[in-house]
Amino acid sequence: MDATTLRAAHDAGLSYAQYLASDVARARPWHEVGQRIALTTAQRALLGSFTRAMPVICLSGIWCGDCSAQGPMLAAIADACPVADLRWLDRDEHADLSQRVTICGGRRVPTVIWMSEDFEFVSLLGDRTISRYRAMAARALGASCPLPGAPLPDDEIAATLADWVCEFERVQLLLRLSPKLRQKHGD
């Protein structure tokens, strides 16, 4: 994806509040989950320490259960991270972009796209974090198909939130260590 396409998509995106206001009836689960999301003091300090601008797009569906479970986490992370500029796009309304970031042959949601300050593509994570997949697999596969050595989180919400925080940190470190950006910023 080129920077021009990503910049245009980011510019077209909505704030979290605007996104939820686009379908108030379906936003109820998002608000309910949002009340249960709590970043730790250490997570807030980490996110607040980031220095490189990170435009972020979340392709989502307000109707989507995985989105309502994880979207409030992304919003909380972005709120705690002054350099993250998270914008929300409906997957179906932005089919041109969502078709470019299919995962396992599907237009999955949520799909998060991170960019550098000049809107160059940096990273993508789609539909579920590892903790969420492990918990889902344990429920779906059960004892008949145990997961080899995969630890199951005691608190799936906290573990999934931690996964997303780690992904934001990974992208921030990638941006901080980028030779192009280090030269530009003299650090």
Protein Blocks (a to p, Z undefined) as FASTA:
>chain_A
ZZklmmmmmmmpccfklmmmmommlmmmmmmmmmmgccdfklmmmmmmpmbdcddddddd
fkbmklmmmmmmmmmmmmmmmkbccddddfklmmmmmmmmcgehiacddddddddfkopa
fbdcehiafklmmmmmmmmnommlccehiacdfblmlmmmmmmmmmmmmmmmmmmmmmkl
mmmnoZZ
